[in-house]
């Protein structure tokens, strides 16, 4: 397996309690599947891709509390602090039309419908209520709401997102 070709489904933030559980910031809408007992997730441990099997998992206020098999103490859980959790791309669920995985949006060129370039998608912020595309616009970050009224065409195969923002939105959402 190639770590770079795998898809991130979450990141361990810290240990939870003293019995080996960790909190996970999810990067998936399918947490019930990814963090359920028996599910297999992978971590990179010093360049080696290591499988972990979920022993227990529960959602708690948008986060997940997870324990992996063989991780039974706070010291063992501490070893996973900050670890990215990934799965092979071929295990992803098919999405309905008009829905996209975050990794498919990363790197897309964002253009206005008139063809002028805005920039390239660097990340997608999901914790804001309305998902936001964080676009690198020549060294400045521009936040673009990921809504149909603004994002008129998304073609992940071509890596292009065409937007028709209201007057002044790009300038207003520019972070210097």
Beta strands, then each sheet from edge to edge (+ up, - down):
strand 1: 7-16
strand 2: 21-26
strand 3: 40-45
strand 4: 48-60
strand 5: 63-68
strand 6: 84-87
strand 7: 109-112
strand 8: 117-125
strand 9: 132-137
strand 10: 140-145
strand 11: 151-155
strand 12: 160-163
strand 13: 174-175
sheet 1: 3+ 4- 5+ 2- 1+ 6-
sheet 2: 11+ 12- 7- 8+ 9- 10+ 13-
end
